Amino acid sequence: MNPLRWLCTPVRDITQAIVMPFKAVFVVGLTGLINALTYEGVWWFKWVALGMGIAVAVALARAARTLVLLGLAAWVGRRFYRRFGAGRGAGL
């Protein structure tokens, strides 16, 4: 188990949200081309497109969750700094 997992997870979530749509376009395009070249009356690549669409939606949802949590942490940190920050509580 990685002890720094909680620190690396936000970076991974944001990276996946940026990279996953490009992966999806590549995979769906490649499978669509293969399906068109080997067409026998069934367009099966639509299921690949559905799966990749779900993967993109999940990646974006994870990134949104990460951004909300980071924003909340920044807001709490700012409130603490305003309350107990430099020059306050030091007897000045």
Backbone as CSV, one residue per row, in Angstrom:
resi,resn,N_x,N_y,N_z,CA_x,CA_y,CA_z,C_x,C_y,C_z
1,MET,0.835,-1.181,0.000,0.000,0.000,0.000,0.878,1.241,0.000
2,ASN,0.532,2.171,-0.808,1.301,3.395,-0.942,0.913,4.382,0.153
3,PRO,1.861,4.771,1.024,1.507,5.708,2.096,1.193,7.114,1.583
4,LEU,1.610,7.435,0.388,1.339,8.763,-0.174,0.149,8.752,-1.129
5,ARG,-0.676,7.705,-1.058,-1.807,7.570,-1.965,-2.758,8.756,-1.877
6,TRP,-3.042,9.214,-0.666,-3.973,10.334,-0.492,-3.424,11.619,-1.097
7,LEU,-2.105,11.691,-1.230,-1.494,12.872,-1.824,-1.470,12.789,-3.344
8,CYS,-1.341,11.586,-3.901,-1.240,11.395,-5.346,-2.603,11.288,-6.028
9,THR,-3.636,10.930,-5.285,-4.955,10.712,-5.877,-5.512,11.955,-6.575
10,PRO,-5.430,13.149,-5.981,-5.966,14.316,-6.698,-5.271,14.583,-8.030
11,VAL,-3.972,14.380,-8.067,-3.227,14.588,-9.313,-3.672,13.571,-10.361
12,ARG,-3.855,12.308,-9.947,-4.304,11.266,-10.866,-5.705,11.561,-11.394
13,ASP,-6.594,12.018,-10.502,-7.964,12.313,-10.927,-8.001,13.429,-11.967
14,ILE,-7.263,14.486,-11.737,-7.237,15.605,-12.679,-6.589,15.181,-14.000
15,THR,-5.513,14.403,-13.913,-4.845,13.925,-15.125,-5.769,13.043,-15.951
16,GLN,-6.487,12.137,-15.288,-7.417,11.265,-16.003,-8.528,12.066,-16.666
17,ALA,-9.012,13.109,-16.012,-10.079,13.921,-16.598,-9.602,14.637,-17.862
18,ILE,-8.325,14.962,-17.914,-7.783,15.638,-19.095,-7.483,14.636,-20.208
19,VAL,-6.926,13.480,-19.860,-6.445,12.518,-20.847,-7.558,11.598,-21.378
20,MET,-8.525,11.247,-20.521,-9.535,10.246,-20.894,-10.342,10.609,-22.147
21,PRO,-10.774,11.853,-22.359,-11.502,12.136,-23.604,-10.677,11.869,-24.865
22,PHE,-9.384,12.144,-24.811,-8.525,11.871,-25.959,-8.378,10.370,-26.191
23,LYS,-8.245,9.609,-25.103,-8.194,8.152,-25.229,-9.488,7.625,-25.831
24,ALA,-10.600,8.170,-25.374,-11.903,7.707,-25.864,-12.052,7.972,-27.360
25,VAL,-11.671,9.151,-27.800,-11.774,9.471,-29.227,-10.897,8.530,-30.042
26,PHE,-9.696,8.258,-29.558,-8.799,7.358,-30.276,-9.366,5.942,-30.348
27,VAL,-9.814,5.413,-29.209,-10.318,4.033,-29.173,-11.589,3.888,-29.995
28,VAL,-12.514,4.834,-29.846,-13.767,4.749,-30.605,-13.492,4.909,-32.103
29,GLY,-12.607,5.814,-32.458,-12.256,5.978,-33.871,-11.606,4.741,-34.453
30,LEU,-10.697,4.131,-33.703,-10.020,2.927,-34.170,-10.993,1.762,-34.305
31,THR,-11.842,1.562,-33.310,-12.806,0.467,-33.408,-13.855,0.737,-34.482
32,GLY,-14.216,2.011,-34.679,-15.135,2.337,-35.767,-14.535,2.034,-37.126
33,LEU,-13.252,2.330,-37.279,-12.561,2.020,-38.533,-12.486,0.503,-38.753
34,ILE,-12.142,-0.221,-37.700,-12.087,-1.682,-37.813,-13.466,-2.241,-38.149
35,ASN,-14.503,-1.705,-37.489,-15.860,-2.177,-37.760,-16.276,-1.850,-39.189
36,ALA,-15.897,-0.690,-39.693,-16.259,-0.325,-41.067,-15.536,-1.204,-42.087
37,LEU,-14.286,-1.547,-41.798,-13.520,-2.379,-42.733,-13.971,-3.830,-42.720
38,THR,-14.520,-4.281,-41.607,-14.955,-5.678,-41.502,-16.467,-5.766,-41.344
39,TYR,-17.195,-4.825,-41.900,-18.647,-4.735,-41.708,-19.359,-5.960,-42.269
40,GLU,-20.177,-6.579,-41.411,-20.992,-7.727,-41.823,-22.439,-7.511,-41.408
41,GLY,-22.890,-6.274,-41.394,-24.271,-5.973,-41.071,-24.512,-5.581,-39.624
42,VAL,-23.478,-5.559,-38.790,-23.628,-5.219,-37.378,-22.623,-4.125,-37.014
43,TRP,-23.132,-3.017,-36.478,-22.259,-1.947,-35.993,-22.031,-2.174,-34.499
44,TRP,-20.996,-2.923,-34.156,-20.727,-3.259,-32.770,-19.921,-2.192,-32.045
45,PHE,-19.274,-1.282,-32.754,-18.417,-0.303,-32.084,-19.220,0.708,-31.265
46,LYS,-20.554,0.743,-31.469,-21.378,1.649,-30.662,-21.316,1.277,-29.190
47,TRP,-21.087,-0.026,-28.874,-20.975,-0.445,-27.481,-19.645,0.011,-26.890
48,VAL,-18.628,0.051,-27.710,-17.341,0.599,-27.273,-17.507,2.083,-26.974
49,ALA,-18.235,2.785,-27.841,-18.471,4.214,-27.627,-19.255,4.448,-26.334
50,LEU,-20.235,3.602,-26.063,-21.003,3.728,-24.823,-20.104,3.519,-23.606
51,GLY,-19.294,2.487,-23.634,-18.384,2.218,-22.515,-17.376,3.327,-22.303
52,MET,-16.821,3.839,-23.382,-15.854,4.930,-23.248,-16.536,6.213,-22.772
53,GLY,-17.773,6.419,-23.184,-18.517,7.576,-22.688,-18.735,7.503,-21.190
54,ILE,-19.045,6.303,-20.703,-19.192,6.120,-19.258,-17.867,6.358,-18.549
55,ALA,-16.767,5.884,-19.116,-15.447,6.089,-18.516,-15.085,7.578,-18.459
56,VAL,-15.415,8.316,-19.503,-15.149,9.760,-19.511,-16.000,10.460,-18.456
57,ALA,-17.260,10.075,-18.343,-18.141,10.687,-17.342,-17.644,10.420,-15.923
58,VAL,-17.175,9.215,-15.673,-16.645,8.884,-14.347,-15.380,9.680,-14.060
59,ALA,-14.502,9.810,-15.045,-13.273,10.583,-14.855,-13.590,12.043,-14.565
60,LEU,-14.559,12.605,-15.280,-14.935,14.001,-15.029,-15.587,14.170,-13.668
61,ALA,-16.381,13.194,-13.242,-17.015,13.266,-11.925,-15.972,13.193,-10.812
62,ARG,-14.983,12.334,-10.975,-13.911,12.246,-9.968,-13.116,13.545,-9.904
63,ALA,-12.845,14.139,-11.061,-12.114,15.408,-11.078,-12.943,16.511,-10.425
64,ALA,-14.243,16.524,-10.678,-15.106,17.525,-10.052,-15.115,17.340,-8.540
65,ARG,-15.201,16.100,-8.075,-15.150,15.838,-6.637,-13.835,16.328,-6.041
66,THR,-12.735,16.051,-6.730,-11.427,16.476,-6.252,-11.337,17.992,-6.180
67,LEU,-11.828,18.679,-7.211,-11.772,20.140,-7.207,-12.642,20.743,-6.109
68,VAL,-13.793,20.149,-5.859,-14.657,20.637,-4.778,-13.970,20.447,-3.427
69,LEU,-13.375,19.278,-3.209,-12.695,19.034,-1.938,-11.474,19.933,-1.758
70,LEU,-10.727,20.163,-2.829,-9.586,21.072,-2.731,-10.036,22.508,-2.479
71,GLY,-11.132,22.910,-3.110,-11.686,24.239,-2.853,-12.162,24.385,-1.421
72,LEU,-12.798,23.349,-0.894,-13.247,23.375,0.499,-12.062,23.454,1.448
73,ALA,-11.010,22.696,1.174,-9.811,22.752,2.013,-9.170,24.135,1.952
74,ALA,-9.139,24.752,0.782,-8.582,26.104,0.656,-9.429,27.112,1.420
75,TRP,-10.750,26.960,1.354,-11.636,27.873,2.073,-11.441,27.746,3.584
76,VAL,-11.366,26.505,4.079,-11.146,26.289,5.511,-9.785,26.842,5.919
77,GLY,-8.765,26.613,5.106,-7.440,27.148,5.407,-7.430,28.664,5.453
78,ARG,-8.153,29.269,4.550,-8.220,30.740,4.545,-8.937,31.252,5.795
79,ARG,-10.014,30.568,6.182,-10.736,30.972,7.397,-9.839,30.848,8.628
80,PHE,-9.070,29.755,8.704,-8.151,29.591,9.820,-7.079,30.665,9.810
81,TYR,-6.570,30.989,8.635,-5.531,32.010,8.552,-6.069,33.376,8.964
82,ARG,-7.289,33.689,8.537,-7.884,34.967,8.955,-8.082,35.005,10.467
83,ARG,-8.452,33.879,11.036,-8.725,33.826,12.469,-7.459,33.777,13.294
84,PHE,-6.504,32.932,12.909,-5.322,32.696,13.720,-4.008,33.005,13.007
85,GLY,-4.068,33.727,11.900,-2.890,33.924,11.058,-1.844,34.858,11.623
86,ALA,-0.941,35.277,10.759,0.198,36.106,11.147,-0.288,37.381,11.835
87,GLY,0.333,37.676,12.965,0.017,38.902,13.692,-1.145,38.759,14.655
88,ARG,-1.817,37.629,14.639,-2.943,37.426,15.551,-2.573,36.353,16.571
89,GLY,-2.938,36.582,17.763,-2.692,35.588,18.809,-1.250,35.499,19.231
90,ALA,-0.383,36.351,18.710,1.038,36.314,19.072,1.355,37.348,20.133
91,GLY,0.357,37.943,20.719,0.572,38.931,21.743,0.918,40.318,21.192
92,LEU,0.682,40.533,19.912,1.006,41.825,19.289,-0.142,42.794,19.383
